[in-house]
Amino acid sequence: MVLEQKPVSPDPYEADADPESGKERLKQEVWAFLAPIPTTLRRLVYLSSLYDENTGQYHGSRLRELRGEVEGDAVLREIHEDVFRTWLSFSLEDQHEELKEHLELLRRKNAPGVEVWLTLAPYERLVPAQADAASRELFRSDLEFLLGMLKGRPA
């Protein structure tokens, strides 16, 4: 009896492989890496920390190892946008819970909390560079409103 050998699918990381399948595989790996991060807001914090405002590029050493800087940048850019849109789709109540939890984590690490977020607005760095003006404004106004609630005053 002769067994028929199945064709081996190309390694998506090889140069001649379909670039979209390699990109999809890389996206899956990034999502798997993000999965243990417990909240959408913390994922936004993490992803924005990989963005270099001076170069306009995302930098993640693991991604460069896997696919190179250009493709890693494109994948991180897309995922950052996806996570941002997910945050915007949340109700104010859900956003409030995540923000409260995040600020509590910062407080436990002796980091400044609501006051600094209201004064210096570090949350503005969480918005992906390619986000449209309406999404930026919605994000900003929601955060200011929620921070005002947490501070105990109207925003």
Rosetta silent file (secondary structure, phi, psi, omega in degrees, C-alpha in Angstrom):
SEQUENCE: MVLEQKPVSPDPYEADADPESGKERLKQEVWAFLAPIPTTLRRLVYLSSLYDENTGQYHGSRLRELRGEVEGDAVLREIHEDVFRTWLSFSLEDQHEELKEHLELLRRKNAPGVEVWLTLAPYERLVPAQADAASRELFRSDLEFLLGMLKGRPA
SCORE:     score description
SCORE:     0.000 S_00000001
   1 L     0.000  129.436 -179.815    0.000    0.000    0.000 S_00000001
   2 L  -104.141  125.652  176.893    1.414    3.372   -1.027 S_00000001
   3 L   -86.136  136.244  179.464    0.539    6.359    1.073 S_00000001
   4 L   -82.494  129.266 -179.944   -0.073    9.531   -0.798 S_00000001
   5 L   -85.799  129.571  178.078    2.051   12.369    0.475 S_00000001
   6 L   -77.751  143.022  177.633    0.207   15.617    1.079 S_00000001
   7 L   -65.269  141.258  179.444    1.832   18.728   -0.308 S_00000001
   8 L   -83.045  130.117  178.029    3.582   20.766    2.346 S_00000001
   9 L   -73.455  146.076 -177.173    2.193   24.261    2.684 S_00000001
  10 L   -66.420  147.310  175.335    4.813   26.966    2.334 S_00000001
  11 L   -69.726  121.163 -177.400    6.269   28.515    5.460 S_00000001
  12 L   -64.112  -11.494  179.015    4.699   31.978    5.623 S_00000001
  13 L   -91.960   -3.085  176.580    8.016   33.339    6.858 S_00000001
  14 L   -79.912  149.823 -175.075    9.858   32.333    3.695 S_00000001
  15 L   -59.259  -34.809 -175.912   10.502   35.096    1.172 S_00000001
  16 L   -91.189    2.724  179.691    8.527   33.424   -1.613 S_00000001
  17 L   -76.098  162.503  177.622    5.484   32.622    0.538 S_00000001
  18 L   -60.858  119.219 -176.253    2.213   34.526    0.227 S_00000001
  19 H   -62.257  -30.800 -179.794    2.844   37.786    2.111 S_00000001
  20 H   -68.016  -38.226  179.592   -0.739   37.995    3.367 S_00000001
  21 H   -67.692  -35.533  176.099   -0.547   34.591    5.077 S_00000001
  22 H   -65.378  -39.930  178.828    2.690   35.666    6.778 S_00000001
  23 H   -65.618  -42.604  178.949    1.051   38.878    7.907 S_00000001
  24 H   -62.914  -40.796  178.717   -1.962   36.979    9.246 S_00000001
  25 H   -63.899  -41.786  178.124    0.306   34.606   11.145 S_00000001
  26 H   -64.083  -42.046  177.090    2.180   37.541   12.628 S_00000001
  27 H   -59.798  -42.107  178.747   -1.104   39.188   13.626 S_00000001
  28 H   -61.385  -39.953  179.429   -2.150   35.983   15.368 S_00000001
  29 H   -66.739  -39.016  178.317    1.126   35.938   17.273 S_00000001
  30 H   -66.338  -44.957  178.315    0.679   39.549   18.367 S_00000001
  31 H   -61.171  -39.205  177.517   -2.899   38.881   19.480 S_00000001
  32 H   -62.978  -38.198  177.509   -1.671   35.816   21.399 S_00000001
  33 H   -66.396  -38.028 -178.839    0.936   38.025   23.079 S_00000001
  34 H   -75.998  -22.083 -173.770   -1.733   40.616   23.972 S_00000001
  35 L   -53.001  -41.759  179.977   -4.219   38.037   25.272 S_00000001
  36 L   -71.018  -14.813  177.490   -2.854   37.929   28.853 S_00000001
  37 L   -71.859  118.063 -163.842   -3.146   41.720   29.150 S_00000001
  38 L   -72.827  -19.665 -177.642   -6.421   41.843   31.063 S_00000001
  39 L  -133.234  158.180  178.131   -8.085   45.000   29.743 S_00000001
  40 H   -64.348  -39.655  179.386   -8.477   46.878   26.493 S_00000001
  41 H   -62.185  -42.191  178.165   -7.158   50.062   28.101 S_00000001
  42 H   -66.790  -33.190  175.198   -3.967   48.315   29.197 S_00000001
  43 H   -64.966  -39.905  176.205   -3.562   46.930   25.681 S_00000001
  44 H   -61.944  -42.494  178.455   -3.840   50.495   24.372 S_00000001
  45 H   -60.425  -47.052 -178.845   -1.206   51.590   26.879 S_00000001
  46 H   -63.042  -50.492 -177.383    1.106   48.779   25.801 S_00000001
  47 H   -61.871  -40.083  179.603    0.631   49.294   22.061 S_00000001
  48 H   -68.095  -25.720  177.795    1.113   53.038   22.316 S_00000001
  49 H   -69.667  -18.775  178.878    4.355   52.439   24.225 S_00000001
  50 L   -86.830   -8.430 -176.646    5.703   50.706   21.108 S_00000001
  51 E   -91.515  126.770  178.247    5.028   53.762   18.927 S_00000001
  52 E   -98.971  109.589 -177.704    7.904   56.179   18.398 S_00000001
  53 L   -64.943  -23.026 -179.673    6.493   59.650   17.741 S_00000001
  54 L   -75.411  -30.851 -178.843    9.852   60.782   16.334 S_00000001
  55 L  -107.643  -17.050 -176.404    9.907   58.184   13.571 S_00000001
  56 L    73.823   19.702 -176.939    6.204   57.430   13.187 S_00000001
  57 E  -120.804  152.891  171.733    7.027   53.721   13.519 S_00000001
  58 E   -92.064  140.156 -179.704    6.123   50.955   15.936 S_00000001
  59 L  -128.443  121.536  174.538    9.068   49.120   17.398 S_00000001
  60 L  -141.674  115.045 -172.834    8.885   45.706   18.975 S_00000001
  61 H   -58.861  -35.828  179.449   12.080   43.663   19.057 S_00000001
  62 H   -63.667  -38.974  179.537   10.190   40.350   18.904 S_00000001
  63 H   -67.198  -39.332  178.397    8.410   41.469   15.725 S_00000001
  64 H   -61.713  -38.167  177.752   11.662   42.472   14.047 S_00000001
  65 H   -63.430  -40.504 -174.415   12.976   38.991   14.758 S_00000001
  66 H   -75.952  -46.126 -171.762    9.881   37.396   13.253 S_00000001
  67 H  -138.533   -5.695 -176.433    9.241   39.440   10.136 S_00000001
  68 L    98.925  160.812 -172.116   11.312   42.567    9.996 S_00000001
  69 H   -66.951  -39.972 -175.664   10.576   46.100   10.996 S_00000001
  70 H   -65.362  -48.720 -179.261    8.355   47.137    8.080 S_00000001
  71 H   -69.934  -37.430  176.539    5.881   44.287    8.394 S_00000001
  72 H   -60.360  -41.409  177.853    5.976   44.433   12.193 S_00000001
  73 H   -61.254  -46.296 -178.267    5.123   48.122   12.019 S_00000001
  74 H   -62.271  -41.343 -179.393    2.170   47.480    9.698 S_00000001
  75 H   -67.859  -46.081  179.486    0.781   44.726   11.921 S_00000001
  76 H   -63.546  -38.089  178.152    1.143   46.748   15.126 S_00000001
  77 H   -60.208  -46.140 -178.897   -0.439   49.772   13.444 S_00000001
  78 H   -66.347  -42.778 -178.849   -3.445   47.671   12.408 S_00000001
  79 H   -69.477  -39.111  177.124   -3.832   45.988   15.797 S_00000001
  80 H   -58.365  -43.800  178.758   -3.493   49.299   17.658 S_00000001
  81 H   -63.208  -41.730  178.782   -6.327   50.655   15.507 S_00000001
  82 H   -61.795  -45.560 -179.394   -8.445   47.526   16.204 S_00000001
  83 H   -65.313  -40.243  178.161   -7.935   47.814   19.973 S_00000001
  84 H   -61.417  -46.665  178.796   -8.702   51.538   19.832 S_00000001
  85 H   -62.788  -36.153  176.745  -11.967   50.915   17.931 S_00000001
  86 H   -61.459  -45.886  178.451  -12.872   48.240   20.490 S_00000001
  87 H   -58.130  -45.822 -178.554  -12.374   50.777   23.297 S_00000001
  88 H   -63.882  -25.534 -179.482  -14.565   53.315   21.502 S_00000001
  89 H   -79.401  -13.193 -179.720  -17.311   50.695   21.142 S_00000001
  90 L   -70.863  151.893  171.815  -17.503   50.193   24.919 S_00000001
  91 L   -69.695  159.470  176.036  -20.218   51.826   26.973 S_00000001
  92 H   -59.003  -34.125  178.527  -19.116   54.648   29.280 S_00000001
  93 H   -62.775  -45.927  178.829  -19.788   52.281   32.171 S_00000001
  94 H   -66.068  -41.460  176.985  -17.344   49.682   30.794 S_00000001
  95 H   -61.408  -41.397  179.688  -14.766   52.380   30.020 S_00000001
  96 H   -58.932  -45.909 -179.624  -15.199   53.721   33.552 S_00000001
  97 H   -62.015  -45.096 -179.840  -14.494   50.300   35.079 S_00000001
  98 H   -66.334  -41.475  179.358  -11.364   49.771   32.992 S_00000001
  99 H   -64.796  -43.932  179.254  -10.069   53.279   33.671 S_00000001
 100 H   -59.783  -44.859  179.157  -10.724   52.944   37.400 S_00000001
 101 H   -63.386  -42.276 -179.610   -8.883   49.609   37.462 S_00000001
 102 H   -64.769  -44.921  179.897   -5.961   51.042   35.474 S_00000001
 103 H   -66.605  -31.963  175.627   -5.603   54.075   37.727 S_00000001
 104 H   -66.438  -41.004  176.474   -5.753   51.820   40.790 S_00000001
 105 H   -60.729  -44.224  177.775   -2.911   49.757   39.350 S_00000001
 106 H   -61.244  -41.871  179.605   -0.900   52.954   38.832 S_00000001
 107 H   -61.614  -41.409  179.208   -1.658   54.039   42.404 S_00000001
 108 H   -64.830  -24.902  177.775   -0.407   50.704   43.761 S_00000001
 109 L   -92.523   11.794 -178.292    2.836   51.326   41.846 S_00000001
 110 L    60.599   27.521  176.095    3.058   54.800   43.447 S_00000001
 111 L   -92.671  150.580  177.670    2.488   56.413   40.072 S_00000001
 112 L   -62.019  151.574 -176.025    0.411   59.573   39.792 S_00000001
 113 L  -118.029 -119.775 -171.334   -3.211   58.988   38.935 S_00000001
 114 H   -55.105  -46.007 -178.010   -6.290   61.043   38.172 S_00000001
 115 H   -55.879  -48.298 -178.940   -4.701   64.444   38.824 S_00000001
 116 H   -67.033  -39.768  179.533   -1.865   63.835   36.376 S_00000001
 117 H   -63.968  -35.554  178.297   -4.197   62.314   33.797 S_00000001
 118 H   -73.673  -37.935 -175.334   -6.406   65.402   34.033 S_00000001
 119 H   -80.558  -50.951 -174.136   -3.500   67.855   33.951 S_00000001
 120 H   -95.208  -14.049  178.501   -1.025   66.303   31.495 S_00000001
 121 L    51.833   52.734  178.608   -3.493   64.183   29.489 S_00000001
 122 H   -63.602  -18.114  179.573   -1.146   61.215   28.879 S_00000001
 123 H   -63.686  -20.568  178.810   -4.158   59.344   27.487 S_00000001
 124 H   -64.150  -25.279  177.413   -3.812   61.354   24.273 S_00000001
 125 H   -73.730  -12.142 -178.162   -0.764   59.198   23.423 S_00000001
 126 H   -78.887  -16.160 -177.879   -3.006   56.116   23.443 S_00000001
 127 L   -77.531  128.976  176.739   -4.744   57.181   20.230 S_00000001
 128 L   -60.213  144.593 -177.098   -3.282   55.581   17.086 S_00000001
 129 L   -57.543  -33.095 -175.785   -1.606   58.113   14.796 S_00000001
 130 L   -88.220    3.764 -179.901   -3.936   57.227   11.904 S_00000001
 131 L   -65.372  142.808 -179.833   -7.156   57.708   13.922 S_00000001
 132 L   -75.490  164.433 -174.505   -9.581   60.195   12.405 S_00000001
 133 H   -60.973  -39.720 -179.256  -10.425   63.492   14.120 S_00000001
 134 H   -64.655  -41.689  178.748  -13.910   62.384   15.242 S_00000001
 135 H   -66.384  -40.773  176.962  -12.533   59.248   16.924 S_00000001
 136 H   -59.673  -45.874 -177.786   -9.783   61.278   18.610 S_00000001
 137 H   -66.228  -41.562  177.659  -12.326   63.759   19.927 S_00000001
 138 H   -61.064  -46.315  179.321  -14.668   61.013   21.165 S_00000001
 139 H   -59.537  -49.175 -177.827  -11.783   59.298   22.963 S_00000001
 140 H   -61.576  -48.161 -176.985  -10.581   62.566   24.514 S_00000001
 141 H   -66.898  -38.928  176.676  -14.026   63.716   25.634 S_00000001
 142 H   -60.833  -47.442 -178.342  -14.915   60.291   27.079 S_00000001
 143 H   -64.012  -42.012  178.699  -11.662   60.155   29.059 S_00000001
 144 H   -63.344  -40.880  177.546  -12.055   63.707   30.361 S_00000001
 145 H   -62.528  -48.628 -178.422  -15.615   62.950   31.425 S_00000001
 146 H   -64.983  -40.820  177.492  -14.607   59.705   33.144 S_00000001
 147 H   -64.138  -39.156  175.881  -11.608   61.273   34.862 S_00000001
 148 H   -61.578  -40.427  176.821  -13.869   64.055   36.130 S_00000001
 149 H   -62.790  -45.098 -178.699  -16.220   61.428   37.546 S_00000001
 150 H   -66.470  -31.837  178.236  -13.346   59.623   39.236 S_00000001
 151 H   -76.943  -19.597  179.785  -12.074   62.896   40.662 S_00000001
 152 L    91.712   22.311  177.705  -15.549   63.631   41.968 S_00000001
 153 L  -141.531  157.615  177.100  -16.264   66.690   39.859 S_00000001
 154 L   -66.421  146.712 -179.242  -17.925   67.347   36.519 S_00000001
 155 L   -78.370    0.000    0.000  -15.571   67.263   33.531 S_00000001
